[in-house]
Amino acid sequence: MIRILYFARFREQLGLAEETFACPSHIETVTDLLVHLRGRGGVWAETLREGERLMIAVNQEIVRPEAPIRDGDEIGFFPPVTGG
């Protein structure tokens, strides 16, 4: 099982702050997870669409989309912070 956290705009758009997810064996990277989540369709496909700017953390460490994920990991998705 992995724990997925959604922050800020993503949490609002998806109506979900977090979920526990039984990760199928074909999901080995964050990119694989994003493809799977987009496959849910609707708001998932729109919110996490390819090309959407997002930041990713695995176990509270910022990573790139090709980062591996494993059972027991915590993955966070959040929009990039903008300065002013």
MARBA-3410 file (N, C-alpha, C, O; in Angstrom, 1 decimal):
84
0.8,-1.2,0.0,0.0,0.0,0.0,0.9,1.2,0.0,1.9,1.3,0.7 ~ 0.4,2.2,-0.7,1.1,3.5,-0.7,0.1,4.6,-0.2,-1.1,4.3,-0.4 ~ 0.5,5.6,0.3,-0.3,6.7,0.8,-0.1,7.9,-0.2,1.0,8.3,-0.4 ~ -1.2,8.4,-0.8,-1.1,9.5,-1.7,-1.7,10.7,-1.1,-2.9,10.7,-0.6 ~ -1.0,11.8,-1.0,-1.5,13.1,-0.5,-1.7,14.1,-1.6,-0.8,14.2,-2.5
-2.8,14.8,-1.5,-3.1,15.9,-2.5,-3.1,17.2,-1.8,-3.8,17.3,-0.8 ~ -2.4,18.2,-2.3,-2.3,19.5,-1.6,-2.9,20.6,-2.4,-3.0,20.6,-3.6 ~ -3.3,21.7,-1.7,-3.8,22.9,-2.3,-4.8,22.7,-3.4,-5.9,22.1,-3.1 ~ -4.6,23.3,-4.5,-5.5,23.2,-5.6,-5.9,21.8,-6.0,-7.1,21.5,-6.4 ~ -4.9,20.9,-6.0,-5.2,19.5,-6.3,-6.3,18.9,-5.3,-7.2,18.2,-5.8
-6.1,19.2,-4.1,-7.0,18.7,-3.1,-8.4,19.2,-3.3,-9.4,18.5,-3.2 ~ -8.5,20.5,-3.6,-9.8,21.2,-3.9,-10.4,20.6,-5.1,-11.6,20.3,-5.1 ~ -9.7,20.4,-6.2,-10.3,20.0,-7.5,-10.7,18.5,-7.4,-11.7,18.1,-7.9 ~ -9.9,17.7,-6.7,-10.2,16.3,-6.6,-11.2,16.0,-5.5,-11.8,14.9,-5.4 ~ -11.4,16.9,-4.5,-12.3,16.7,-3.4,-11.7,15.6,-2.4,-12.5,14.9,-1.8
-10.4,15.5,-2.4,-9.8,14.4,-1.6,-8.4,14.9,-1.2,-7.6,15.4,-1.9 ~ -8.1,14.8,0.2,-6.9,15.2,0.7,-5.8,14.1,0.7,-4.7,14.3,0.5 ~ -6.3,12.8,0.8,-5.4,11.7,0.8,-6.1,10.4,0.5,-7.4,10.3,0.6 ~ -5.4,9.4,0.1,-6.0,8.1,-0.1,-4.9,7.0,0.1,-3.7,7.3,-0.1 ~ -5.3,5.9,0.5,-4.4,4.7,0.5,-4.6,3.9,-0.7,-5.8,3.7,-1.0
-3.6,3.5,-1.3,-3.7,2.9,-2.7,-2.9,1.6,-2.7,-1.7,1.6,-2.4 ~ -3.6,0.5,-3.1,-2.9,-0.8,-3.3,-2.2,-0.7,-4.7,-2.9,-0.7,-5.7 ~ -0.9,-0.5,-4.7,-0.2,-0.3,-6.0,0.0,-1.5,-6.8,0.6,-2.5,-6.4 ~ -0.6,-1.6,-8.0,-0.4,-2.7,-8.9,1.0,-2.9,-9.3,1.8,-1.9,-9.2 ~ 1.5,-4.1,-9.6,2.9,-4.3,-9.9,3.4,-3.6,-11.1,4.6,-3.3,-11.1
2.5,-3.2,-12.0,3.0,-2.4,-13.2,3.4,-1.0,-12.9,3.9,-0.3,-13.7 ~ 3.0,-0.5,-11.7,3.3,0.9,-11.3,4.6,0.9,-10.5,4.7,0.4,-9.4 ~ 5.7,1.3,-11.2,7.0,1.3,-10.6,7.6,2.7,-10.4,8.5,2.9,-9.6 ~ 7.0,3.7,-11.0,7.5,5.1,-10.9,6.4,6.1,-10.6,5.2,5.7,-10.8 ~ 6.7,7.3,-10.3,5.7,8.3,-10.1,4.9,8.5,-11.4,3.7,8.7,-11.4
5.6,8.5,-12.5,5.0,8.7,-13.8,3.9,7.6,-14.1,2.8,7.8,-14.5 ~ 4.3,6.3,-13.7,3.3,5.2,-13.9,2.1,5.5,-13.0,1.0,5.2,-13.4 ~ 2.3,6.0,-11.8,1.2,6.3,-10.9,0.3,7.4,-11.5,-0.9,7.3,-11.5 ~ 0.9,8.4,-12.0,0.1,9.5,-12.6,-0.7,9.0,-13.8,-1.9,9.4,-14.0 ~ -0.1,8.2,-14.7,-0.9,7.6,-15.8,-2.1,6.8,-15.3,-3.2,6.9,-15.8
-1.9,6.0,-14.2,-3.0,5.3,-13.6,-4.1,6.2,-13.1,-5.2,5.9,-13.3 ~ -3.7,7.2,-12.4,-4.6,8.1,-11.8,-5.4,8.9,-12.9,-6.6,9.0,-12.7 ~ -4.7,9.3,-13.9,-5.4,9.9,-15.0,-6.4,9.0,-15.7,-7.5,9.4,-16.2 ~ -6.1,7.7,-15.7,-7.0,6.7,-16.2,-8.4,6.6,-15.5,-9.3,6.0,-16.1 ~ -8.5,7.2,-14.4,-9.8,7.3,-13.7,-10.8,8.2,-14.4,-12.0,8.1,-14.2
-10.2,9.0,-15.3,-11.1,9.9,-16.1,-11.6,11.1,-15.4,-11.1,11.4,-14.3 ~ -12.4,11.9,-16.0,-13.1,13.0,-15.4,-12.1,14.0,-14.8,-11.1,14.4,-15.4 ~ -12.4,14.4,-13.6,-11.6,15.4,-12.9,-10.2,14.9,-12.7,-9.3,15.8,-12.6 ~ -10.0,13.6,-12.6,-8.7,13.1,-12.4,-7.8,13.4,-13.6,-6.7,13.8,-13.5 ~ -8.4,13.1,-14.8,-7.7,13.3,-16.0,-7.4,14.7,-16.3,-6.3,15.1,-16.8
-8.3,15.6,-15.9,-8.1,17.0,-16.1,-7.1,17.6,-15.1,-6.2,18.3,-15.4 ~ -7.3,17.3,-13.8,-6.4,17.9,-12.8,-5.0,17.4,-12.9,-4.0,18.2,-12.7 ~ -4.7,16.1,-13.2,-3.4,15.6,-13.3,-2.9,15.4,-14.7,-2.1,14.6,-15.0 ~ -3.5,16.1,-15.6,-3.2,16.0,-17.1,-1.8,16.1,-17.3,-1.0,16.8,-16.7 ~ -1.4,15.4,-18.4,0.0,15.5,-18.8,0.4,16.9,-19.2,-0.4,17.6,-19.8
1.5,17.4,-18.7,1.9,18.7,-18.9,1.5,19.7,-17.8,2.0,20.8,-17.7 ~ 0.7,19.2,-16.9,0.3,20.0,-15.8,1.5,20.2,-14.9,2.2,19.3,-14.6 ~ 1.7,21.4,-14.5,2.8,21.7,-13.6,2.5,21.2,-12.2,1.4,21.6,-11.6 ~ 3.3,20.4,-11.7,3.1,19.9,-10.3,4.4,19.5,-9.7,5.4,19.2,-10.4 ~ 4.5,19.5,-8.4,5.6,19.1,-7.7,5.3,17.8,-7.0,4.1,17.5,-6.7
6.3,16.9,-6.9,6.1,15.6,-6.4,7.1,15.3,-5.2,8.3,15.7,-5.3 ~ 6.6,14.8,-4.1,7.4,14.4,-3.0,7.2,12.9,-2.8,6.0,12.4,-2.8 ~ 8.3,12.1,-2.6,8.2,10.7,-2.2,8.9,10.7,-0.8,10.0,11.0,-0.7 ~ 8.1,10.3,0.2,8.6,10.2,1.5,9.2,11.6,2.0,10.3,11.6,2.6 ~ 8.5,12.6,1.6,8.8,14.0,2.0,10.0,14.5,1.4,10.7,15.5,1.9
10.4,14.0,0.3,11.6,14.4,-0.5,11.2,14.7,-1.9,10.6,13.9,-2.6 ~ 11.5,16.0,-2.4,11.1,16.3,-3.7,11.8,15.5,-4.8,13.0,15.2,-4.7 ~ 11.1,14.9,-5.7,11.6,14.0,-6.7,11.1,14.4,-8.1,10.2,15.2,-8.3 ~ 11.7,13.8,-9.1,11.3,13.9,-10.5,10.3,12.8,-10.8,10.2,11.9,-10.1 ~ 9.5,13.0,-11.9,8.5,12.0,-12.2,9.0,10.6,-12.4,8.2,9.6,-12.2
10.2,10.5,-12.8,10.7,9.1,-13.1,11.2,8.4,-11.8,11.8,7.3,-11.9 ~ 11.0,9.0,-10.7,11.5,8.4,-9.4,10.7,7.1,-9.1,9.5,7.1,-9.4 ~ 11.4,6.1,-8.6,10.7,4.9,-8.3,9.9,5.0,-7.0,10.1,5.8,-6.2 ~ 8.8,4.2,-7.0,8.0,4.2,-5.8,7.9,2.7,-5.4,7.9,1.8,-6.2 ~ 7.7,2.5,-4.1,7.7,1.2,-3.5,6.5,1.1,-2.5,6.0,2.1,-2.0
6.2,-0.1,-2.2,5.2,-0.4,-1.2,5.6,0.3,0.1,6.7,0.2,0.5 ~ 4.6,1.0,0.7,4.9,1.7,2.0,5.3,3.2,1.8,5.4,3.9,2.8 ~ 5.5,3.6,0.5,5.9,5.0,0.3,4.7,5.9,0.5,3.5,5.5,0.4 ~ 5.0,7.2,0.8,4.1,8.3,0.8,4.4,9.2,-0.3,5.5,9.7,-0.4 ~ 3.4,9.5,-1.2,3.6,10.3,-2.4,2.7,11.5,-2.2,1.5,11.4,-2.0
3.3,12.7,-2.4,2.5,13.9,-2.3,2.6,14.7,-3.7,3.6,14.8,-4.3 ~ 1.4,15.2,-4.1,1.3,16.0,-5.3,0.8,17.3,-4.9,-0.2,17.5,-4.2 ~ 1.6,18.4,-5.3,1.1,19.7,-5.0,1.6,20.7,-6.1,2.6,20.4,-6.8 ~ 0.8,21.8,-6.3,1.2,22.7,-7.4,2.4,23.5,-6.9,2.7,23.6,-5.8 ~ 3.2,23.9,-7.9,4.4,24.7,-7.6,4.1,26.0,-6.9,3.0,26.6,-7.1
4.9,26.4,-6.0,4.7,27.6,-5.2,5.1,28.8,-6.1,6.2,28.7,-6.7 ~ 4.3,29.8,-6.1,4.7,31.0,-6.8,5.1,32.1,-5.9,4.5,32.2,-4.8 ~ 6.0,32.9,-6.3,6.5,34.0,-5.5,5.8,35.3,-5.9,5.2,35.4,-6.9 ~ 6.0,36.3,-5.1,5.4,37.6,-5.4,6.1,38.6,-4.9,5.8,39.8,-5.0
END
